Amino acid sequence: MRKPSPASVSAYAASCYGGVAGPAFASTSRYVPPLISYAETSPPPGWENGGVSSPRSAPVLVFDGDCAICSTLSRIVAERIRRRDDDFVIAAWQDLDLTELGLTEQQVIDALQWVTPAGRIASGADAVAAVLMAGHVWWRPFGAVIRLPLVNQLAAVIYRWVAANRDRLPGGTPACAMPPSSRAS
C-alpha cells in the first residue's frame, strides 16, 4: 500500500477539523487518524486507516491527547507494538464521539480505554493488557502476565499511581495533570 504524502495527510486532517489539524495531529510526529465517520468525507488514496469504515469495525485505544506522556506512549504503541495499522485504531478522546463508544468524559480522563467492536470496555491496566495482546506476537506474553490475578491487581495499583502523577513524571507537563476530582486519594 502506498503511504500518503504529508500534504495529503495534512489536508485530510484539516478537512476533518474544519481547517484545523486538531490535537492528535499537533502532538504526534506520525499522524494517528481520529475515529470519524467517513460518510461525509472520503480518505485520500492510500490512506492508512481508510479501511476502517465503521467505528465498531476494529478495537479502539482511547488516550488523553492533551497529555504529553499519553501521546508519546500512543506513538510507541502505533510504531512498535501494533502489527498493522488496521489491527486497532489509536485516537485521542478529544477527537472522538465518546457516547458512540459507550464512554464518558470522566472515564477517559481517569484512564486509558480499550473498546472492542462488540462494545466491551477495558480500562487502565486491563486496557494495557488488551493492547499488548492485540500487538505483535512477542508482546502477547506480557499482556497475558498482566491479566494474571495477582499481577493484575498490582498492575492496577501501579497504573492508578502513574495516572494520578503523570504531570510529575519525566516528560509530563502541566497539561498532563488530572483534575483533583479524578486523582486517587
Backbone as a ProteinNet text record, in pm:
[ID]
protein_1_A
[PRIMARY]
MRKPSPASVSAYAASCYGGVAGPAFASTSRYVPPLISYAETSPPPGWENGGVSSPRSAPVLVFDGDCAICSTLSRIVAERIRRRDDDFVIAAWQDLDLTELGLTEQQVIDALQWVTPAGRIASGADAVAAVLMAGHVWWRPFGAVIRLPLVNQLAAVIYRWVAANRDRLPGGTPACAMPPSSRAS
[TERTIARY]
83.7	0	89	56.8	131.5	102.9	207.6	190.7	143.8	51.7	6.3	116.7	115.8	214.2	175.9	274.4	243	140	145.1	48.9	-93.3	-108.7	-244.2	-295.7	-205.8	-246.4	-291	-212.6	-245.3	-377	-396.8	-521.5	-640.6	-623.9	-733.1	-764.3	-658.4	-678.3	-748.7	-708.1	-771.8	-918.7	-952.8	-1093.5	-1175.8	-1113.5	-1184.5	-1211	-1123.5	-1134.2	-1177.2	-1236.4	-1282.7	-1169	-1056.6	-945.5	-834.4	-854	-752.4	-713.5	-586.2	-538.8	-575.8	-610.9	-657.4	-544.6	-577.3	-475.7	-395	-454.4	-379.8	-273.3	-302.6	-207	-93.2	-125.8	-25.3	67.9	20.5	101.1	181.8	168.6	242.6	319.2	434.1	510.6	451.6	383.8	317.3	169.3	93.9	-47.7	-122.9	-197.2	-283.8	-424.4	-489.3	-617.5	-724.4	-808.4	-916.5	-1021.1	-1100.4	-1208.9	-1325.5	-1354.3	-1462	-1548.3	-1661.1	-1746.6	-1698.4	-1681.1	-1636.2	-1754.2	-1872.9	-1990.4	-1980.8	-1929.4	-1924.1	-1794.2	-1684.8	-1556.2	-1495.3	-1428.2	-1360.2	-1210.6	-1136.3	-992.6	-922.6	-807.2	-732.5	-681.8	-649.7	-599.4	-476	-469.8	-355.7	-360.6	-471.2	-482.5	-472	-387.5	-356.6	-478.3	-560.7	-677.3	-804.5	-790	-905.7	-999	-949.6	-1032.1	-1127.3	-1110.4	-1199.2	-1326.4	-1426.7	-1548.4	-1652	-1636.6	-1732.5	-1656.4	-1707	-1637.2	-1622.5	-1706.9	-1701.9	-1634.7	-1567.7	-1505	-1369.7	-1312.7	-1184.5	-1185.4	-1107.1	-1096.4	-1040.1	-1069.6	-1023.5	-948.4	-827	-749.7	-768.2	-824.4	-856.6	-762.2	-689	-594.3	-622.2	-553.6	-569	-472.4	-525	-443.1	-377.6	-423.7	-362.6	-240.3	-224	-113.9	5.5	120.4	241.3	283.6	273.1	311.5	218.2	89.2	-8.2	13.1	39.6	62.7	189.4	294.8	419.8	399.1	330.7	305.8	216.7	120.8	35.5	116.2	214.3	303.7	386.6	434.2	511.6	424.6	300.6	208.2	190.4	171.2	149.8	272.4	390.6	511.6	575.9	559.9	635.9	550.7	432.5	352	247.7	176.6	73.2	138.5	83.7	138.6	109.5	-18	-62.3	-154.9	-165.7	-248.8	-396.3	-441.1	-583	-614.7	-515.4	-541.1	-632	-602.5	-687.5	-658.4	-754.7	-745.1	-691.9	-602.6	-549.6	-595.8	-668.2	-721.4	-730.5	-706.7	-723.4	-873.1	-910.8	-1053.4	-1111.4	-1028.8	-1077	-1124.6	-1082.9	-1119.5	-1238.5	-1293.2	-1394.4	-1531.8	-1632.6	-1767.3	-1773.9	-1756.4	-1747.6	-1876.1	-1991	-2117.3	-2129.9	-2077	-2079.9	-1999.6	-1894.7	-1811.3	-1859.3	-1959.7	-2008.9	-1922.4	-1851.1	-1762.4	-1812	-1767.8	-1796.4	-1665.4	-1676.6	-1557.4	-1477.3	-1546.3	-1476.6	-1394.3	-1447.7	-1374.1	-1244.9	-1251.7	-1133.1	-1032.8	-1077.5	-985	-912.3	-984.2	-927.5	-827.3	-850.2	-765.1	-772.1	-672.5	-668.5	-787.6	-850	-967	-944.2	-991.2	-987.4	-1130.1	-1182.5	-1321.3	-1319.7	-1377.7	-1381.9	-1494.5	-1493	-1602.6	-1739.4	-1740.3	-1866	-1908.9	-1825.3	-1860.1	-1809.1	-1730.8	-1674.1	-1560.2	-1552.4	-1455.8	-1358.7	-1229.7	-1125.7	-1058.9	-1029.6	-971.1	-838.3	-752.7	-628.1	-537.7	-496.4	-404.4	-465.8	-597.2	-663.3	-656.6	-663.4	-650.2	-507.7	-409.5	-269.8	-253.8	-309.4	-301.9	-368.2	-482.6	-553.5	-471.1	-405.9	-320.2	-205.7	-141	-29.6	-76.4	-193.9	-247.4	-283.2	-317.7	-353.2	-231.4	-115	4.6	82.6	207.7	297.6	301.8	329.7	327.2	420.9	533.2	627.2	579.2	475.6	419.2	310.3	254.5	141.5	171.7	290.1	316.9	307.7	351.7	342.7	196.8	113.2	-30.2	-93.2	-52.1	-105.6	-63.9	59.4	106.8	28.3	3.1	-73.9	-214.1	-268.3	-403.5	-408.3	-293.6	-293.4	-347.2	-428.1	-497.9	-411.8	-306.3	-226	-147.8	-96.4	-22.4	-117.2	-240.2	-338.1	-369.7	-381.1	-407.1	-290.7	-168.7	-50.8	-41.5	-66	-61.4	-165.2	-282.6	-386.4	-341.8	-277.2	-227.1	-119.8	-27.1	79.5	19.3	-76.4	-138.9	-206	-282.5	-352.1	-252	-138.2	-38.4	23.1	60.7	119.7	19.3	-106.3	-208	-228.3	-228.4	-250.1	-129.9	-12	111.3	178.4	105.4	167.5	224.8	173.5	229.4	364.3	395	520.9	628.8	593.3	687.5	771.4	887.6	969.4	887.1	889.4	812	673.9	631.3	499.8	499.1	383.2	364.3	244.2	223.8	103.8	-27.1	-26.4	-145.6	-175.8	-75.5	-92.8	-168.8	-176.3	-237.5	-384.6	-424.1	-564.6	-636.8	-765.7	-839.5	-837.2	-838.6	-834.4	-941.5	-1059.5	-1167.5	-1133.6	-1037.6	-1001.2	-880.4	-809.4	-688.6	-724	-640.5	-657.6	-620.9	-693.1	-664.1	-546.9
-117	0	124.5	220.1	344.7	433	488.6	577.8	713.8	777.2	910.2	1013.2	1115.1	1222	1307.6	1374.2	1461.8	1568.5	1617.4	1720.2	1664.4	1539.1	1482.2	1451.2	1408.5	1383	1513.2	1618.9	1748.5	1801.4	1788.8	1835.8	1755.6	1624.2	1540.8	1573.8	1591.2	1626	1759.4	1855.7	1987.5	1977.8	1891.2	1878.2	1815.4	1728.1	1664.5	1762.1	1860.6	1953.3	2092.3	2106.6	2236.2	2335.3	2288.7	2376.9	2372.3	2301.5	2290.5	2144.1	2117.1	1978.6	1903.9	1967.9	1900	1853.7	1818.8	1785.4	1660.5	1557.8	1435.5	1461.8	1550.5	1580.5	1665.1	1761.8	1853.5	1785.2	1685	1627.3	1505.7	1461.6	1343.6	1372.9	1307.1	1325	1240	1133.5	1047.5	1056.5	1107.7	1132.3	1002.5	998.1	886.1	934.6	885.4	942.2	922	1022.6	1008.6	912	857.9	769.6	858.2	864.3	950.2	871.6	925.7	865.5	911.3	819.9	855.8	881.7	895.7	918	1051	1154.9	1286.9	1310.9	1255.1	1275	1139.5	1130	1004.2	1028.3	928.1	946.5	951.6	1017.8	1019.4	879.4	853	720.4	684.5	560.8	512.9	548	602.1	640.7	516.8	520.7	402.1	339.4	416	359.7	379.6	399.3	419.9	300.4	181.7	62.7	56.6	145.4	146	217.5	141.4	201.5	226.9	164.3	178.6	193	274.9	289.5	157.6	61.6	-65.9	-175.6	-144.1	-248.5	-292.2	-217	-251.6	-200.6	-263.6	-209.5	-67.9	8.7	146.6	165.2	218.3	256.4	406.1	446.9	586.9	641.2	747.4	808.5	957.5	1024.4	1167.7	1242.2	1307.1	1378.3	1503.8	1554.3	1672.6	1637.8	1510.9	1467.3	1425	1486.4	1455.3	1310.2	1259.5	1120.4	1025	1049.4	963.5	966.8	1085.9	1098.6	1025.7	1036.5	966.4	815.3	768.2	624.1	573.4	653.6	610.3	599.9	688.4	679.8	551.5	516.2	392.8	271.4	274.1	164.6	156.1	269	270.1	221.3	258.9	227.9	94.8	49.7	-67.6	-186.2	-159.3	-268.1	-317.6	-226.5	-265.1	-327.3	-440	-509.4	-432.9	-403.9	-334.7	-220.2	-121.8	-5.4	-41	-148.4	-182.5	-280.8	-316.3	-403.8	-335.6	-210.5	-130.4	16.6	97.3	242	302.5	398.8	471.8	615.8	667.5	803.2	873.7	1004.6	1088	1102.7	1101.3	1110.5	1243.5	1346.1	1475.7	1473.9	1373.7	1361.2	1269	1212.8	1108.1	1150.2	1080.7	1089.9	981.4	1022.7	926.2	846.2	908.1	834.7	722.2	742.2	637.6	515.5	539.3	430.2	377	440.9	396.2	443.9	553.1	606.6	742.1	777.5	910.7	989	1119.7	1203.6	1168.3	1137.9	1102.3	975.2	875.5	751.3	776	858.1	880.3	973.3	1056.5	1139.9	1053	959.6	875	771.9	715.1	603.8	582.1	511.8	462.9	369.6	373	288.4	205.7	82.1	-9.6	-52.4	-23.1	-56	-154.6	-272.2	-375.1	-343.7	-406.9	-385.3	-423.9	-517.2	-557.8	-460.5	-359.7	-260.7	-289.6	-397.4	-426	-328.9	-280.7	-177.6	-231	-205.9	-234.8	-101.7	-79.2	47.5	25.1	127.5	125.7	9.3	-64.9	-177.5	-285.3	-303.9	-401.8	-357.7	-226.5	-174.3	-196.7	-177.2	-203.1	-350.1	-440.3	-583.9	-614	-552.4	-574.9	-526.8	-412.1	-360	-457.2	-504.4	-597.9	-728.9	-775.5	-899.2	-882.2	-760	-733.7	-698	-680	-637.4	-752.8	-722.8	-824.9	-945.4	-1061	-1185.6	-1181.5	-1111.4	-1108.8	-1020.9	-938.6	-859.4	-936.6	-1037.9	-1110.8	-1175.1	-1232.3	-1287.9	-1181.4	-1059.1	-951.2	-918.3	-917.3	-894	-1005.3	-1129.4	-1243.3	-1237.3	-1196.5	-1185.6	-1077.2	-963.9	-856.9	-904.5	-998.1	-1049.6	-1149.1	-1200.5	-1293.5	-1222.5	-1291.3	-1225.5	-1137.4	-1188.1	-1106.2	-998.3	-1031.8	-934.5	-822.9	-859.4	-760.7	-660.6	-708.9	-618.4	-523	-575.1	-490.6	-391.5	-438.2	-351	-238.7	-270.1	-168.1	-60.6	-100.4	-3.9	85.2	23.3	99.7	193.6	144.5	227.9	349.9	328	440.8	543.2	496.5	589.8	670.6	603.7	673	773.3	732.5	821.8	944.6	925	1036.7	1130.2	1080.7	1160.2	1186.6	1169.5	1179.9	1317.3	1421.4	1555.1	1572.9	1488.7	1498.2	1404.1	1314.8	1217.4	1279	1220.4	1271.8	1276.5	1390.8	1409.3	1465.2	1468.1	1521.5	1673	1727.1	1872.1	1908.5	2036.8	2075.3	2028.7	2017.2	1969.2	1823.9	1750.4	1609.6	1591.9	1696.3	1684.4	1647.3	1554	1515	1612.9	1636.3	1722.7	1663.3	1747	1695.1	1591.7	1603.8	1506.9	1369.1	1360.1	1232.1	1167.9	1242.5	1189.1	1084.9	981.1	877.9	938.4	900.7	956.5	888.4
0	0	0	-84.4	-94.5	25.7	86.7	201.4	154.3	227.5	186.7	208	125	140.9	261	323.5	436.8	399.9	275.9	233.7	230.7	181.8	176	316	406.8	544.9	609.2	588.7	647.8	592.6	462.1	401.1	453	464.2	514.9	660.7	742.5	883	894.8	811.9	817	778.4	681.2	642.9	754.2	834.3	945.7	1059.5	1073.7	1186.3	1143.1	1026.2	982	962.6	907.9	879.9	982.7	1092.5	1196.3	1208.2	1226.5	1227.9	1354.8	1463.5	1584	1674.2	1800.4	1898.9	1867.4	1810.6	1782.9	1677.5	1580.9	1475.6	1530.8	1615.3	1667.1	1765.9	1838.3	1944.9	1902.3	1778.8	1736.5	1609	1594.2	1471.6	1360.1	1393.1	1295	1322.8	1229	1249.8	1274.5	1383.5	1416	1389.4	1282.5	1243.8	1349.5	1367.9	1463.7	1410.5	1499.9	1460.5	1420.6	1291.7	1244	1147.7	1115.6	1015.2	878.2	786.4	653.1	559.4	615.2	532.4	457.9	523.9	462.2	386.8	434.8	369.5	339.6	227.6	197.9	207.2	257.2	273.1	138.1	131.8	6.2	-26	-152.6	-189.5	-107.7	-59.1	16.2	163.7	208.6	349.7	436.9	542.3	620.8	687.1	752.4	820	738.1	608.4	522.9	521.2	557.2	558.1	675.2	771.3	887.4	846.6	805.7	753.4	861.1	974	1081.9	1211.9	1305.3	1432.2	1507.1	1479.7	1550.6	1470.2	1359.6	1278.6	1333.3	1426.5	1487.7	1631.6	1719.1	1855.3	1851.5	1954.9	1963.5	2094.5	2086.1	2202.9	2220	2333.1	2358	2464.9	2429.9	2523	2535.5	2628.7	2650.1	2558.7	2457	2359.4	2413.8	2528.2	2588.5	2671.9	2705	2791.5	2705.8	2731.5	2654.1	2673.3	2795.2	2821	2746.6	2753.7	2684.8	2533.8	2478.5	2334.9	2293.3	2373.4	2343.6	2348.6	2451.7	2463.2	2350.5	2306.9	2195.3	2066.6	2049.4	1933.6	1939.6	2058.8	2075.3	2041.6	2087.5	2055	1903.7	1838.1	1693	1616.4	1663.2	1588.2	1624.2	1749.6	1793.3	1839.8	1889.6	1945.4	1845.7	1782.6	1685.4	1562.4	1517.3	1399.9	1271.7	1248.4	1127	1168.1	1083	1113.2	1128.8	1063.5	1072.6	1186.6	1269.1	1384.2	1486.1	1516.1	1604.1	1579.8	1613.9	1596.2	1725.1	1712.6	1827.1	1811.8	1910.4	1897.3	2031.5	2028	2146.9	2173.5	2300.9	2333.3	2287.7	2276.3	2233	2088.2	2010.9	1870.4	1846.5	1952.4	1937.4	1986.8	1938	1993.1	2100.9	2225.6	2335.7	2354.1	2334	2352.9	2251.4	2132.2	2029.8	2073.9	2153.3	2203.1	2337.8	2397.8	2527.8	2643.4	2622.6	2725.6	2775.6	2895.1	2948.4	2954	2963.6	2973	3098	3207.8	3331.4	3314.1	3244	3220.8	3143.8	3039.8	2956.7	3023.7	3114.9	3192.1	3293.5	3353.5	3458.9	3408.4	3289.7	3246.5	3095.7	3045.5	2909.6	2889.9	2772.9	2746.6	2620.6	2623.5	2508.8	2484.2	2366.1	2332.7	2216.6	2238.3	2133.7	2036	1918.3	1823.9	1882.3	1977.6	2041.4	2150.7	2180.4	2280.8	2420.3	2438.5	2570.5	2597.6	2720.7	2757.1	2861.5	2838.4	2937.4	2969.2	3097.6	3140.4	3211.4	3208.4	3283.8	3247.9	3350	3330.7	3241.5	3249.3	3162.3	3015.5	2991.1	2854.9	2803.9	2891.4	2853.9	2815.2	2894.7	2864.2	2730.2	2703.7	2577.2	2458.3	2472.6	2365.8	2338.7	2444.3	2427.6	2363.8	2401.9	2344.6	2196.9	2156.2	2016.3	1931.4	1995.4	1924.8	1864.3	1829.4	1775.8	1870.1	1816.5	1892.7	2013.3	2002.7	2115.1	2230	2211.6	2321	2395.3	2335.2	2394	2528.7	2550.8	2684.4	2794.8	2764.5	2864	2894.9	2791.4	2811.4	2893.4	2865.8	2941.1	3087.8	3113.4	3252	3326.6	3260.9	3325.9	3362.5	3287.3	3314.9	3431.5	3476.2	3590	3714.2	3796	3907.2	3998.3	4057.4	4149.2	4074.9	3958.1	3878.5	3833.2	3797.3	3753	3863.8	3986.1	4098.6	4119.6	4113	4127.1	4011	3889.8	3771.9	3784.1	3838.8	3856.2	3955	4063.2	4162.5	4098.4	4025.8	3960	3855.8	3776.9	3674.5	3737.5	3845.1	3910.4	3963.3	4020.4	4071.6	3957.9	3848.8	3733.9	3676.1	3660.7	3605.4	3693.8	3824.5	3916.8	3922.6	3887.4	3898.7	3764.4	3656.4	3524.1	3493.8	3556.3	3533.9	3602.4	3700.4	3775.3	3722.1	3631.9	3577.6	3465.9	3434.9	3324.6	3194.9	3129.9	3007.6	3033.3	3159.6	3193.9	3185.9	3158	3150.4	3236.3	3264.4	3340.1	3273.3	3139.7	3069.3	3101.4	3152.4	3187.4	3317.9	3399	3530.8	3518.8	3603.6	3611	3700.6	3677	3767.4	3908.8	4014	4151.3	4179.3	4120	4144.4	4090.2	3996	3936.4	4003.1	4085.8	4148.7	4254.2	4260.2	4362.7	4498.5	4601.7	4733.6	4796.3
[MASK]
+++++++++++++++++++++++++++++++++++++++++++++++++++++++++++++++++++++++++++++++++++++++++++++++++++++++++++++++++++++++++++++++++++++++++++++++++++++++++++++++++++++++++++++++++++++++++

